[in-house]
Structures are given as structure tokens and as C-alpha cells.
Amino acid sequence: MPNTVKARLIKLQGITIFVLFFGVSALEAFQTRNRIRAASWLAIGAVFLIADNLRKTP
């Protein structure tokens, strides 16, 4: 498997984990009407997403 395909699969796995973990946590916070917790989950998720995109892939 070429390196570019492996890099794309790894990136896709990271995005999937991001959506599952932070999405479910944020959704739970919104459902319980805890706006501060929801905002903090979204902020933490945004920081991790930005950091992941800034990281250089080999």
C-alpha cells in the first residue's frame, strides 16, 4: 500500500475518533442544557482539530 494511502487512512481514523468522542460529548452536554460544558467540549475539540491539521505528515 503506498504511503499516501496509509497517511489518508490514518487521517480518516483520527477524524472518526474526533467526531465520535467530541461529538457525543458535545451532544450530551447540549441535551442536558449544560451550555458551559458544551462550549468547553467544542473548544477542546477545535484545538485538537487545529493541532492535528498543523502537524506535518511524513
C-alpha positions as CSV (number, residue, x, y, z in Angstrom):
1,M,0.0,0.0,0.0
2,P,1.5,3.4,-1.0
3,N,2.5,5.8,1.8
4,T,-0.1,8.4,0.7
5,V,-2.9,5.9,1.1
6,K,-1.7,4.9,4.5
7,A,-1.5,8.6,5.5
8,R,-5.1,9.2,4.3
9,L,-6.4,6.1,6.2
10,I,-4.6,7.3,9.4
11,K,-6.1,10.8,9.0
12,L,-9.6,9.3,8.4
13,Q,-9.3,7.3,11.6
14,G,-8.3,10.4,13.5
15,I,-11.3,12.3,12.2
16,T,-13.6,9.4,13.0
17,I,-12.3,9.2,16.6
18,F,-12.6,13.0,16.9
19,V,-16.2,13.0,15.7
20,L,-17.2,10.1,17.9
21,F,-15.6,11.3,21.1
22,F,-16.1,15.1,20.9
23,G,-19.4,14.9,19.0
24,V,-21.0,12.6,21.5
25,S,-19.7,14.6,24.5
26,A,-20.9,17.8,23.0
27,L,-24.3,16.3,22.1
28,E,-24.7,15.0,25.6
29,A,-23.9,18.5,27.0
30,F,-26.4,20.1,24.8
31,Q,-29.1,17.6,25.7
32,T,-28.6,18.3,29.4
33,R,-28.7,22.0,28.7
34,N,-25.2,22.5,30.1
35,R,-24.0,25.3,27.8
36,I,-20.7,25.8,29.6
37,R,-19.8,22.1,29.3
38,A,-20.9,22.1,25.6
39,A,-18.8,25.2,24.8
40,S,-15.8,23.7,26.5
41,W,-16.1,20.4,24.6
42,L,-16.4,22.3,21.3
43,A,-13.4,24.5,22.2
44,I,-11.3,21.5,23.2
45,G,-12.3,19.7,20.0
46,A,-11.4,22.7,17.9
47,V,-8.0,22.9,19.5
48,F,-7.3,19.3,18.8
49,L,-8.6,19.5,15.2
50,I,-6.4,22.5,14.5
51,A,-3.4,20.9,16.1
52,D,-3.9,17.8,14.1
53,N,-4.1,19.8,10.8
54,L,-0.9,21.7,11.7
55,R,1.0,18.6,12.3
56,K,3.2,17.6,9.4
57,T,2.6,14.1,8.0
58,P,5.6,12.2,6.7
